[in-house]
């Protein structure tokens, strides 16, 4: 399985949670890693997937990300879309995936379980 470049080597079930944060086109390498983890039926790792963009139109592959969350469920693949220039109705669409502003340490802390081994990967 190939993922982001660098020295990170993923081993199934090594972590209870992977936090994957991608900004702009940086979400494509972390999406590749997420797919690899999700497609391994023996891997019980949960994924917190956060993207940061300026506008809704800037979100790459949103349909693919949404399909993955539908297929694997929000308990396994939790998604948040953060927009620095969000439309007025962004957070009132009846879906907690939409966040106005920047991805903050508090947002990550609120999403990440406090138990188990954790690995965070950032790209972008």
Secondary structure as the mmCIF struct_conf table of DSSP 4:
data_model
#
loop_
_struct_conf.conf_type_id
_struct_conf.id
_struct_conf.beg_label_comp_id
_struct_conf.beg_label_asym_id
_struct_conf.beg_label_seq_id
_struct_conf.end_label_comp_id
_struct_conf.end_label_asym_id
_struct_conf.end_label_seq_id
BEND BEND1 UNK A 4 UNK A 7
TURN_TY1_P TURN_TY1_P1 UNK A 12 UNK A 13
BEND BEND2 UNK A 14 UNK A 14
BEND BEND3 UNK A 16 UNK A 16
STRN STRN1 UNK A 17 UNK A 23
HELX_RH_3T_P HELX_RH_3T_P1 UNK A 24 UNK A 26
HELX_RH_AL_P HELX_RH_AL_P1 UNK A 27 UNK A 39
TURN_TY1_P TURN_TY1_P2 UNK A 41 UNK A 42
STRN STRN2 UNK A 46 UNK A 53
BEND BEND4 UNK A 54 UNK A 55
HELX_RH_3T_P HELX_RH_3T_P2 UNK A 56 UNK A 58
TURN_TY1_P TURN_TY1_P3 UNK A 60 UNK A 61
HELX_RH_AL_P HELX_RH_AL_P2 UNK A 62 UNK A 72
TURN_TY1_P TURN_TY1_P4 UNK A 74 UNK A 76
STRN STRN3 UNK A 77 UNK A 83
TURN_TY1_P TURN_TY1_P5 UNK A 84 UNK A 85
TURN_TY1_P TURN_TY1_P6 UNK A 88 UNK A 89
HELX_RH_3T_P HELX_RH_3T_P3 UNK A 90 UNK A 92
BEND BEND5 UNK A 93 UNK A 94
TURN_TY1_P TURN_TY1_P7 UNK A 96 UNK A 97
STRN STRN4 UNK A 98 UNK A 100
BEND BEND6 UNK A 101 UNK A 101
HELX_RH_AL_P HELX_RH_AL_P3 UNK A 105 UNK A 111
BEND BEND7 UNK A 112 UNK A 112
BEND BEND8 UNK A 114 UNK A 116
STRN STRN5 UNK A 118 UNK A 123
#
